[in-house]
Amino acid sequence: MNIKPLGDRVVIEPLEKEETTAGGIVLPDTAQEKQTRGRVVAVGKGVRLDDGSFAPMPLAVGDEVIYGKYSGTEVSVGSVDYQIMRVTDVLAKVASSKSKKKK
């Protein structure tokens, strides 16, 4: 990928949409909601602070995130679609099942 986000922006590759409901009904593209989950594929340096340093980014490449339905800008590179948005437009980071402690 040849996209390098600037400042506090991140590049997210949306995850595949669910094409069937829990009951097994196949949904056409027009009935599907816009995807709001994705995987971070690139991060910028962060916000420049008053002293010239950069605040650390709370996200890293590979993180799975949830973002607003109408957040960011859609960009296509080749046949792959990406969302570019500010890190503040990301609503949550999804914890992987590997990081959950067993009770």
N, C-alpha and C positions, 0 to 999 in steps of 0.2 A: 504494500500500500504506500502511496506517495503523498499522504496527507499528514502534515505535522501541525497540530493545533497550537495556536498562540495564546499566551496569557493563561487565564483560568478556564480554558475550554477543553472539552474532551470529545473524542470521536467514538461513537457507539455503533456497533453492528446489531440491528434488531434481531431478536431470536425468531425462529419460525412461528408463524401464527397457528393457532388451533383451528383446524378445518372441520372438526366434528364436535358436537356437544357431548356432555356426559351420557346422554341417552342414545348416542350413536347417530344423530341427525347430521348430515353433511351440510355445511353452510357455504353458500356461494360467496364470492369475493365482496359483493355489494352488501352483504349482511354482516360481514366480519367487522369488528371494531379495530381501530388503529392500534398497532402493537405498542405496548408500553414497557416491555422488558427487553434488555439487550446486554451485550458483552462489550466492555471497554476495550478498544483496540489501540488507542493512543491518548496520551495526556500532555497538556502544555506544562510550562514551568511553574505556573501558579501566579498568584497576585503579587505584584511588586509592592513591597512595604516602603514606608517613608525613609528607612535607612538604606534602601537600595537592594536589600536581600529579598528573596522570594519566600512567601508562606508555603509550607508543604501542602501538596495536593492530598486530599483525603481518599482519592481513588487511585488504583494502579491498573496497569494493563492486565486483562483477564478477569477483572471483577464483574460479576453479574449485577445489574442495577435495574431499578424501576424508575422511570421518568414520566413527566407529564405528557398527556395525550397529544398536546399541541406544542410541545417544547422543541426548541432548536430548529435547525435548518436541514432539510433532506438533501443529500448529495449522492450522486451515483458515480462510481469509479469503475469503469468496465461494466461488468454485469452485477456488481455488488452495490447495494444501497447502504448508506450510512446516515447517521444523525450527528450533527455537530452542535453542541450546546455548552453553555456555561456550567461549571460544576455545581452551581447553586440551583440549576434547573433539575438536577438529579434528586429524586425524592428519597431513595433508600438504596442501600447495598444489600443484596440477598446473601445471607449466610449459607455457605455450602454445607451439605449434610456431613461432610468429613470433619468440619470444625465443631459440630455439636457434641457435647459430652454425653456419654452413656450414663444412665442413672442406675 
